[in-house]
């Protein structure tokens, strides 16, 4: 099976359960990982807030780390 999910070639997977050191739940990889970059959190629109509290996806930062590029 050929998976063309962004980040697949880097071994990056979105939606892993449990906390990962230095990462928020919406992050695909730790900050500074090659071929990744910051993007606005899709769930809070970059505000860091959702439903009257801290956005659980970005941990209140308003940003997520995701794979960039797409060559391959």
Secondary structure, 3 states (H helix, E strand, C coil): CCCCCCCHHHCCCCCCCCCCCCCCCCCCCCCCCCCEEEEECCCCCCCCEECCEECCCCCCCCEEEEECCCCC
